[in-house]
């Protein structure tokens, strides 16, 4: 049996770069239809879509190299794939691959394109995460970043508002970028954000007064307050003008990296850092874990706890007490 080779799209022949992998195509039109439906209708989060698609592609190539068709698959094949994969990638990646295969095959079984789920009984490697890895900013660093953004341009107002929403509402960048103008609204005397989070969660969060300040300044300068059904955070064209197009994740990440660098901060920060930063600041000032869980729209307090990085700063203070 050939050894497993983890390949990227750039390393395979053009014929293998189709949207639907050969393992599924060769199983017939029904399987191809359900595959497309699974990724378009069952999985809403774009990050999960991308990760699962790549996992299925890798497994498809593995099967193709061994001449195994979809309906020939057994738990023994999936277990063999898991064993080879464990030698090349991390445990979380192996778990993600198996999760993708189990979910897709279960959908194919439900749609009668497959008789049994060959991945159902294959156990993922145990991997317990007790501490988050996302870099966080201190309150002072966050203030330094926000204050460094010049607000005499629409781009500056937009970027400050976008970062502010992520920090002060614990929202994921994908949820913030998917907002329309109507998703920032008044309820009584308070402004609120309406987010569409992972797993189809519909979520409203009161706007922090600083986030409200940033949002009001951006919307007023952009002149989009009455365009309720249009994108809230938009791209900037070559003339530094706001367009009607929604800002995408790649450009948002690039903007954050650029703003971090210009602020003089050093560190591998990303949009996800603002989620962890906001949660840590909230808990440091007496906020409850239960309320942090609610604001962040986490299904479990264990997940929220991973974003609590107070011990990072507390440990540093304690270490500095070692005077020699």
Residue pairs with C-beta under 8 A, 6 or more apart in sequence:
1 66
1 80
2 65
2 66
3 84
4 62
4 81
4 84
4 85
4 87
4 88
5 61
6 58
6 85
6 88
6 89
7 58
7 61
9 17
9 57
12 61
16 22
16 61
18 25
19 36
20 32
20 35
20 36
21 56
21 57
21 60
21 61
22 60
22 64
23 56
23 59
23 60
23 63
23 64
23 69
23 70
24 31
24 32
24 35
24 56
24 60
24 70
25 31
25 32
26 69
26 70
27 69
27 70
27 71
27 113
27 114
28 113
30 111
30 112
30 113
31 70
31 108
31 113
31 114
34 107
34 108
34 111
34 113
35 104
35 108
37 107
37 111
38 103
38 104
38 107
38 108
39 49
39 52
39 53
42 103
42 107
43 49
43 52
44 198
44 199
44 200
45 174
45 198
45 199
46 174
46 249
47 174
48 198
51 96
51 100
52 96
52 99
52 100
52 103
52 104
55 96
55 97
55 100
55 101
56 100
56 101
56 104
58 85
58 97
59 81
59 97
59 101
62 81
62 84
63 69
63 70
63 73
63 77
68 77
70 114
71 114
71 115
73 118
74 118
75 118
75 119
75 120
75 121
75 122
77 118
78 98
78 101
78 118
78 119
78 122
79 122
82 94
82 97
82 98
82 122
82 124
82 125
85 93
85 94
85 97
86 94
86 125
91 125
91 126
91 127
92 127
92 129
94 124
94 125
95 124
95 125
95 127
98 119
98 122
98 124
99 124
101 119
102 117
102 119
102 120
102 122
105 114
105 117
105 118
105 119
105 120
106 117
106 120
108 114
109 115
109 116
109 117
129 306
131 306
132 276
132 306
132 307
132 308
132 309
134 270
134 272
134 273
134 275
134 276
134 307
135 267
135 268
135 269
135 270
135 273
135 276
136 273
136 276
136 277
136 280
136 309
136 312
137 145
137 265
137 267
137 269
137 273
137 274
137 277
138 313
139 281
139 284
141 265
142 167
142 274
142 277
142 281
144 263
144 264
144 265
145 163
145 259
145 260
145 263
145 265
146 160
146 163
146 164
146 167
148 259
148 262
148 263
148 264
149 156
149 159
149 160
149 163
149 259
149 263
150 156
151 157
151 160
151 217
153 240
154 218
154 221
154 222
154 236
154 240
154 241
154 242
155 236
155 240
157 214
157 217
157 218
157 221
157 222
158 218
158 222
158 233
158 234
158 236
158 242
158 247
159 255
159 259
160 214
160 217
160 218
161 211
161 214
161 215
161 217
161 218
161 233
162 176
162 233
162 247
162 252
162 255
163 256
163 259
163 274
164 208
164 210
164 211
164 214
164 215
165 171
165 176
165 193
165 211
165 214
165 215
166 172
166 173
166 176
166 271
166 274
166 275
166 278
167 211
167 274
167 277
167 278
167 281
168 207
168 208
168 210
168 211
168 278
169 193
169 195
169 205
169 207
169 208
169 211
169 278
169 295
170 205
170 275
170 278
170 279
170 282
170 292
170 295
170 296
170 307
171 193
171 195
171 197
171 205
171 275
172 197
172 198
172 271
172 272
172 275
173 249
173 252
173 253
173 271
173 272
174 249
175 195
175 196
175 197
175 203
176 195
176 233
177 233
177 246
177 247
177 248
177 249
177 252
178 196
178 246
179 193
179 194
179 195
179 231
179 232
179 233
180 228
180 229
180 230
180 231
180 232
181 219
181 224
181 225
181 227
181 228
181 229
181 230
181 231
181 232
182 194
182 228
182 229
183 193
183 194
183 195
183 232
184 191
184 192
184 193
184 194
184 207
184 215
184 219
184 232
185 191
185 192
185 194
186 192
190 206
190 207
191 206
191 207
191 212
191 215
192 204
192 205
192 206
192 207
193 204
193 205
193 206
193 207
193 211
194 202
194 203
194 204
195 201
195 203
195 204
195 205
195 297
196 202
196 203
197 203
197 297
198 297
199 299
201 297
203 297
205 295
207 215
219 225
222 234
222 242
224 230
224 232
224 234
224 242
230 244
231 244
231 245
231 246
231 247
233 246
233 247
233 252
234 242
234 243
234 244
234 245
234 246
234 247
235 242
235 243
235 245
235 246
235 247
235 248
235 251
236 242
236 243
237 243
252 271
253 270
253 271
256 269
256 270
256 271
257 269
257 270
260 267
260 269
275 296
275 307
276 307
276 309
279 292
279 296
279 304
279 307
279 308
280 307
280 308
280 309
280 310
282 292
282 295
283 289
283 292
283 308
283 310
284 310
289 301
289 304
289 305
289 308
290 301
292 304
292 307
292 308
293 300
293 301
293 303
293 304
296 303
296 304
296 307
298 304
